[in-house]
Amino acid sequence: MIFYFSLNVTYHDFQQFYRGEVEKVEVHDHKGRTLWIHGRHFRRFLTRSGIQGQFKMELNAQGDLVSLSKC
């Protein structure tokens, strides 16, 4: 399955994931479905301004993450 979604998280807000206060990011894909994605998957996209952009996530038949990329 492939999902497309937008994300806009400030650097300050993302620090909650590093401190262990929050584990998962809630996003809504372009079809309105709610997805819960572990914050560790977004670390490589973090900049000084946070995480912003359009993303593509692919899951296998078991629901495991295959890939997460910025569009």
N, C-alpha and C positions, 0 to 999 in steps of 0.2 A: 504494500500500500504506500502511496505517496501523498504527502500533505504539504500544502503551501501556507505560510502564515507570516505575519509581520510581528516584529518585536521592537519595543522601545523601552529599555531599562537604563536608568542612570547608573553611573559608576558607583555612587553612594549606595543605591538600592541593591546593587549586585553584591556588595560587601557582605550582606546577610548570608549569602551562600558560603562564602569563605569562612565566616564565623560559625557556621553550622546551625544558625537560627532558622534557616529555611532550606529545604532540600530540593523542591521541585518548582519549576516555572509553569504557570498556567497560561496557556495561549489558546486562541480560537483560530482555527484554520479558515481559509477563504470560503469554505462551505458551511461555516458556523459550528463545526464540531469542536468540543473542548478537549484539549490535549494536556497531559501533565508530563513534563520532560525534566529529567534530573538536571540540575544546574551545572554539573560538571561538564556536560556536553557543550556548554556555551563559553567556557573559559577561553578558548582560543580566539573567540570573536570580541573579547573585551578590550576596549580602548579607554583612554582617559575620559572620554565623554560617555562611556557606557557601551551598551549593545543596541544598535539600531539597524534596521534593514528588513529585507524580505528573505525568508529562509525556505528551504526545501528539506523535508525529512522523509526518509524511506524506512519502512519497517518490513521485516520478513513475515511469513505466514504465522509465526508464533508471537508476533508483536515485539520482537527484539529490534533494536536500532541497527540499521545497516549503514546509513549515512545521514549526515546533517551538513548542509552547505548553505552558504549565503548566495543568493541569486544576484 
